Amino acid sequence: MSTSRFLLPALAAALATLAACGGTQDDSAGTGRAQASSISTPLLDDEGRTAQTHPRLEPADAGARTRAGLYASESQAAQLEASLGNRAISTRVDASANMAEAVDLAVLVAYGVQAAHDLDNSAPVLVRGQDLRLAAAAANRLQANGFTRVFLVTQ
C-alpha cells in the first residue's frame, strides 16, 4: 500500500485538530524535558529578524541539532504563537512505528497550515516533538524546502 493513502487522511485529521484547538499545542506533559523557566526572550525582534539562540537551548545530542541552528524554549514558542496567532506555523513530530512517516506528516501539516493561512516561506515555523532527532529532521526538511525561520522547540 502506498504511504500517501495513509498520510492524506492523517493530514486532514491533524489540520482539523489544529483548527479546533486554535493552533497552539502544549508540549509540557510527559516529554521528560525540563521546562524552560528563565528563557523567555522573544524569538523575533520588532523588525521580524531572528534573535540569537540562547546556548542552553541547543541540544546536547548532535543528531538533534538543525542546520539553521534556530532553537526555542516552550515559553518562547508560546509567546510567539500568542503574538502572531495564525501568522506562525506550528507542527509536531509524533514518533510512531514508522519514523519517516512521522517526519513526513509533520512537514505536511506545516505546508497545510501555510496554505490555510496564505503564508509565505518567511512565516516562523515551530517544530515540536518528544524525539528531538525526528523533530530536527522535520525542521531541516522544512528549511531545505525554503522556509527561512524554522525553530526547533527543545524544552
Backbone as CSV, one residue per row, in Angstrom:
resi,resn,N_x,N_y,N_z,CA_x,CA_y,CA_z,C_x,C_y,C_z
1,MET,0.838,-1.190,0.000,0.000,0.000,0.000,0.877,1.245,0.000
2,SER,0.404,2.281,-0.599,1.206,3.484,-0.681,1.105,4.292,0.608
3,THR,2.177,5.000,0.900,2.233,5.835,2.094,1.215,6.957,2.017
4,SER,1.008,7.523,0.819,0.085,8.646,0.687,-1.344,8.261,1.038
5,ARG,-1.680,6.996,0.890,-3.028,6.550,1.238,-3.297,6.766,2.727
6,PHE,-2.265,6.666,3.537,-2.414,6.863,4.970,-2.109,8.290,5.399
7,LEU,-1.192,8.961,4.696,-0.787,10.305,5.090,-1.867,11.345,4.841
8,LEU,-2.574,11.252,3.727,-3.573,12.271,3.434,-4.709,12.291,4.453
9,PRO,-5.301,11.140,4.839,-6.310,11.200,5.893,-5.731,11.674,7.226
10,ALA,-4.490,11.287,7.515,-3.862,11.725,8.757,-3.626,13.229,8.731
11,LEU,-3.228,13.764,7.580,-3.025,15.199,7.448,-4.343,15.939,7.645
12,ALA,-5.409,15.447,7.040,-6.717,16.083,7.201,-7.140,16.083,8.666
13,ALA,-6.923,14.973,9.346,-7.279,14.887,10.771,-6.425,15.838,11.593
14,ALA,-5.130,15.930,11.272,-4.242,16.828,12.019,-4.636,18.280,11.823
15,LEU,-4.977,18.656,10.595,-5.392,20.031,10.338,-6.706,20.355,11.035
16,ALA,-7.623,19.404,11.053,-8.891,19.619,11.757,-8.652,19.789,13.244
17,THR,-7.770,18.992,13.799,-7.439,19.108,15.215,-6.768,20.434,15.508
18,LEU,-5.841,20.839,14.639,-5.147,22.102,14.814,-6.131,23.269,14.773
19,ALA,-7.059,23.238,13.839,-8.051,24.307,13.737,-8.956,24.332,14.959
20,ALA,-9.322,23.170,15.462,-10.216,23.087,16.615,-9.559,23.603,17.882
21,CYS,-8.242,23.445,18.005,-7.582,23.873,19.234,-6.997,25.269,19.110
22,GLY,-7.265,25.944,18.042,-6.822,27.314,17.901,-5.375,27.452,17.460
23,GLY,-4.749,26.341,17.070,-3.425,26.427,16.512,-2.286,26.312,17.501
24,THR,-2.568,26.146,18.774,-1.479,26.001,19.722,-1.429,24.583,20.231
25,GLN,-0.242,24.173,20.606,-0.051,22.827,21.108,0.751,22.904,22.386
26,ASP,0.447,22.033,23.350,1.133,22.019,24.620,2.106,20.861,24.651
27,ASP,3.368,21.161,24.863,4.406,20.139,24.900,4.877,19.891,26.331
28,SER,4.104,20.294,27.324,4.585,20.230,28.692,4.387,18.877,29.345
29,ALA,3.457,18.062,28.879,3.155,16.811,29.562,3.958,15.663,28.999
30,GLY,4.646,14.943,29.871,5.259,13.676,29.509,6.428,13.726,28.562
31,THR,7.096,14.821,28.420,8.207,14.864,27.477,9.513,14.465,28.119
32,GLY,9.593,14.525,29.420,10.827,14.195,30.096,11.883,15.270,29.963
33,ARG,11.538,16.403,29.373,12.474,17.517,29.242,12.120,18.581,30.262
34,ALA,13.126,19.256,30.730,12.910,20.325,31.701,12.167,21.480,31.040
35,GLN,11.291,22.104,31.779,10.580,23.266,31.269,11.506,24.472,31.295
36,ALA,11.432,25.287,30.270,12.257,26.485,30.217,11.586,27.556,31.056
37,SER,12.182,27.852,32.162,11.561,28.831,33.041,12.177,30.212,32.878
38,SER,13.471,30.269,32.575,14.120,31.569,32.532,14.367,32.083,31.121
39,ILE,14.229,31.250,30.108,14.486,31.700,28.740,13.171,32.090,28.094
40,SER,12.925,33.380,28.079,11.667,33.845,27.501,11.865,35.078,26.630
41,THR,13.086,35.322,26.188,13.316,36.444,25.288,12.607,36.162,23.964
42,PRO,12.119,37.179,23.291,11.409,36.958,22.027,12.285,36.295,20.969
43,LEU,11.673,35.462,20.146,12.389,34.792,19.061,12.642,35.733,17.889
44,LEU,11.773,36.721,17.736,11.899,37.686,16.639,11.960,39.091,17.211
45,ASP,12.764,39.963,16.588,12.799,41.345,17.038,11.639,42.122,16.413
46,ASP,11.579,43.410,16.662,10.475,44.232,16.165,10.403,44.290,14.647
47,GLU,11.497,43.985,13.983,11.529,44.004,12.523,11.381,42.610,11.924
48,GLY,11.143,41.603,12.782,10.928,40.243,12.301,12.183,39.417,12.107
49,ARG,13.334,39.959,12.481,14.587,39.199,12.361,14.692,38.223,13.524
50,THR,15.342,37.090,13.280,15.500,36.096,14.339,16.540,36.568,15.342
51,ALA,16.218,36.363,16.608,17.155,36.702,17.676,18.175,35.584,17.813
52,GLN,19.279,35.871,18.459,20.299,34.856,18.684,19.750,33.811,19.646
53,THR,19.983,32.544,19.321,19.514,31.436,20.150,20.332,31.371,21.433
54,HIS,19.640,31.181,22.552,20.330,31.008,23.827,21.097,29.688,23.780
55,PRO,22.368,29.681,24.181,23.180,28.454,24.082,22.595,27.267,24.845
56,ARG,21.871,27.507,25.908,21.286,26.420,26.696,20.193,25.666,25.934
57,LEU,19.676,26.267,24.868,18.611,25.623,24.097,19.137,24.675,23.029
58,GLU,20.418,24.773,22.705,20.994,23.883,21.692,21.052,22.463,22.261
59,PRO,20.522,21.487,21.530,20.532,20.108,22.034,21.951,19.582,22.255
60,ALA,22.138,18.844,23.333,23.433,18.224,23.611,23.723,17.134,22.578
61,ASP,22.673,16.471,22.113,22.786,15.413,21.106,23.016,16.058,19.735
62,ALA,24.182,15.833,19.161,24.494,16.424,17.854,23.498,16.003,16.780
63,GLY,22.912,14.817,16.898,21.931,14.346,15.932,20.607,15.078,16.006
64,ALA,20.417,15.852,17.068,19.175,16.604,17.241,19.358,18.083,16.918
65,ARG,20.509,18.439,16.394,20.748,19.840,16.024,20.294,20.071,14.587
66,THR,19.847,21.279,14.333,19.378,21.620,12.990,20.466,22.355,12.216
67,ARG,20.336,22.357,10.905,21.310,23.067,10.063,21.263,24.563,10.316
68,ALA,20.067,25.098,10.509,19.916,26.542,10.708,20.315,26.964,12.119
69,GLY,20.282,26.057,13.073,20.674,26.382,14.436,19.719,27.298,15.171
70,LEU,18.433,27.247,14.807,17.434,28.068,15.486,16.655,27.199,16.469
71,TYR,16.744,27.550,17.763,16.097,26.763,18.802,15.251,27.685,19.667
72,ALA,14.215,27.107,20.269,13.305,27.886,21.104,12.925,27.086,22.332
73,SER,12.667,27.804,23.409,12.082,27.173,24.590,10.574,27.129,24.389
74,GLU,9.898,26.328,25.170,8.436,26.271,25.059,7.822,27.631,25.385
75,SER,8.402,28.354,26.356,7.845,29.676,26.682,8.049,30.664,25.538
76,GLN,9.181,30.591,24.851,9.395,31.452,23.689,8.416,31.106,22.573
77,ALA,8.214,29.807,22.348,7.288,29.369,21.303,5.872,29.836,21.619
78,ALA,5.455,29.682,22.853,4.103,30.114,23.250,3.955,31.624,23.092
79,GLN,5.002,32.368,23.434,4.980,33.823,23.295,4.838,34.216,21.819
80,LEU,5.574,33.534,20.949,5.499,33.821,19.516,4.113,33.493,18.974
81,GLU,3.563,32.339,19.361,2.221,31.954,18.907,1.166,32.935,19.409
82,ALA,1.322,33.403,20.629,0.352,34.366,21.177,0.427,35.702,20.445
83,SER,1.639,36.126,20.086,1.764,37.428,19.430,1.427,37.385,17.939
84,LEU,1.710,36.265,17.275,1.470,36.193,15.829,0.183,35.471,15.451
85,GLY,-0.358,34.682,16.356,-1.584,33.947,16.049,-1.417,33.065,14.829
86,ASN,-2.281,33.243,13.841,-2.270,32.412,12.631,-1.115,32.709,11.685
87,ARG,-0.292,33.694,12.028,0.858,34.005,11.166,2.092,33.207,11.555
88,ALA,1.962,32.320,12.543,3.040,31.395,12.914,2.563,29.977,12.620
89,ILE,3.468,29.147,12.183,3.144,27.761,11.837,3.688,26.866,12.941
90,SER,2.839,25.990,13.428,3.253,25.054,14.467,2.987,23.633,13.994
91,THR,3.968,22.770,14.183,3.796,21.373,13.812,4.485,20.502,14.844
92,ARG,4.082,19.252,14.888,4.612,18.312,15.876,4.967,17.004,15.181
93,VAL,6.116,16.464,15.552,6.525,15.156,15.066,6.180,14.154,16.159
94,ASP,5.171,13.333,15.894,4.777,12.306,16.846,5.439,11.002,16.440
95,ALA,6.327,10.519,17.297,7.039,9.284,16.997,6.051,8.143,16.838
96,SER,6.292,7.346,15.843,5.432,6.199,15.584,6.332,5.040,15.154
97,ALA,5.701,3.950,14.791,6.474,2.792,14.338,7.283,3.140,13.084
98,ASN,6.739,4.013,12.237,7.433,4.407,11.021,7.897,5.851,11.178
99,MET,9.172,6.020,11.502,9.710,7.351,11.777,9.672,8.259,10.553
100,ALA,9.889,7.705,9.371,9.862,8.520,8.151,8.474,9.111,7.939
101,GLU,7.434,8.324,8.199,6.074,8.837,8.043,5.772,9.907,9.083
102,ALA,6.325,9.784,10.293,6.107,10.797,11.325,6.692,12.137,10.885
103,VAL,7.887,12.110,10.307,8.512,13.336,9.812,7.717,13.875,8.621
104,ASP,7.326,12.988,7.696,6.530,13.407,6.533,5.246,14.101,6.971
105,LEU,4.559,13.537,7.946,3.292,14.102,8.408,3.499,15.479,9.020
106,ALA,4.536,15.643,9.834,4.816,16.952,10.435,5.094,17.998,9.361
107,VAL,5.836,17.616,8.331,6.133,18.542,7.231,4.845,18.880,6.475
108,LEU,4.013,17.872,6.209,2.743,18.116,5.505,1.814,19.012,6.317
109,VAL,1.797,18.855,7.627,0.974,19.726,8.480,1.456,21.171,8.349
110,ALA,2.770,21.380,8.362,3.305,22.743,8.209,2.876,23.341,6.874
111,TYR,2.957,22.542,5.805,2.504,23.041,4.500,1.002,23.322,4.501
112,GLY,0.244,22.481,5.167,-1.203,22.693,5.247,-1.554,23.969,5.976
113,VAL,-0.883,24.238,7.088,-1.125,25.472,7.844,-0.695,26.674,7.011
114,GLN,0.440,26.549,6.339,0.906,27.634,5.478,-0.139,27.962,4.409
115,ALA,-0.670,26.942,3.760,-1.673,27.151,2.710,-2.981,27.678,3.275
116,ALA,-3.401,27.147,4.418,-4.675,27.555,5.007,-4.691,29.026,5.399
117,HIS,-3.534,29.556,5.779,-3.467,30.953,6.219,-2.742,31.849,5.219
118,ASP,-2.475,31.309,4.018,-1.855,32.070,2.934,-0.567,32.755,3.395
119,LEU,0.332,31.942,3.982,1.599,32.460,4.491,2.717,32.173,3.501
120,ASP,3.736,33.024,3.508,4.891,32.748,2.655,5.952,31.996,3.450
121,ASN,7.064,31.699,2.806,8.110,30.890,3.439,8.865,31.613,4.542
122,SER,8.591,32.896,4.752,9.243,33.609,5.845,8.446,33.518,7.146
123,ALA,7.270,32.896,7.100,6.482,32.728,8.329,7.273,31.854,9.298
124,PRO,7.336,32.234,10.571,8.072,31.395,11.521,7.384,30.047,11.711
125,VAL,8.203,29.001,11.784,7.712,27.641,11.967,8.277,27.111,13.273
126,LEU,7.408,26.551,14.108,7.811,25.950,15.375,7.616,24.446,15.265
127,VAL,8.698,23.699,15.413,8.646,22.240,15.296,8.857,21.647,16.686
128,ARG,7.890,20.835,17.105,7.959,20.182,18.410,7.971,18.676,18.224
129,GLY,8.449,17.975,19.243,8.410,16.525,19.231,9.158,15.961,20.414
130,GLN,8.710,14.817,20.886,9.402,14.180,22.001,10.779,13.691,21.580
131,ASP,10.895,13.179,20.377,12.169,12.720,19.849,12.786,13.887,19.078
132,LEU,13.783,14.532,19.687,14.358,15.719,19.058,15.087,15.412,17.756
133,ARG,15.565,14.193,17.582,16.205,13.847,16.306,15.177,13.871,15.176
134,LEU,14.004,13.321,15.439,12.953,13.342,14.413,12.466,14.766,14.161
135,ALA,12.286,15.528,15.237,11.842,16.915,15.081,12.888,17.720,14.311
136,ALA,14.177,17.477,14.579,15.241,18.171,13.844,15.218,17.784,12.370
137,ALA,14.923,16.513,12.077,14.826,16.082,10.676,13.710,16.832,9.961
138,ALA,12.576,17.011,10.635,11.464,17.773,10.040,11.859,19.232,9.859
139,ALA,12.506,19.822,10.860,12.950,21.213,10.759,13.930,21.387,9.606
140,ASN,14.864,20.458,9.481,15.841,20.542,8.385,15.164,20.422,7.027
141,ARG,14.175,19.545,6.914,13.479,19.390,5.632,12.699,20.656,5.283
142,LEU,12.038,21.250,6.262,11.294,22.487,6.008,12.248,23.606,5.585
143,GLN,13.379,23.693,6.254,14.366,24.713,5.913,14.936,24.459,4.523
144,ALA,15.211,23.208,4.200,15.742,22.870,2.878,14.734,23.168,1.770
145,ASN,13.459,23.146,2.107,12.410,23.416,1.121,11.977,24.879,1.111
146,GLY,12.774,25.762,1.703,12.545,27.189,1.531,12.053,27.967,2.726
147,PHE,11.626,27.319,3.805,11.222,28.084,4.982,12.469,28.707,5.593
148,THR,12.409,29.988,5.916,13.604,30.699,6.353,13.727,30.847,7.862
149,ARG,12.643,30.633,8.599,12.693,30.797,10.067,12.043,29.584,10.735
150,VAL,12.789,28.486,10.811,12.284,27.238,11.393,12.975,27.021,12.737
151,PHE,12.186,27.019,13.792,12.703,26.845,15.156,12.378,25.457,15.665
152,LEU,13.364,24.789,16.243,13.151,23.536,16.922,12.920,23.859,18.398
153,VAL,11.754,23.474,18.907,11.429,23.713,20.317,12.079,22.602,21.113
154,THR,13.077,22.963,21.932,13.893,21.957,22.596,13.557,21.740,24.052
155,GLN,12.874,22.654,24.690,12.497,22.446,26.094,11.326,23.312,26.470
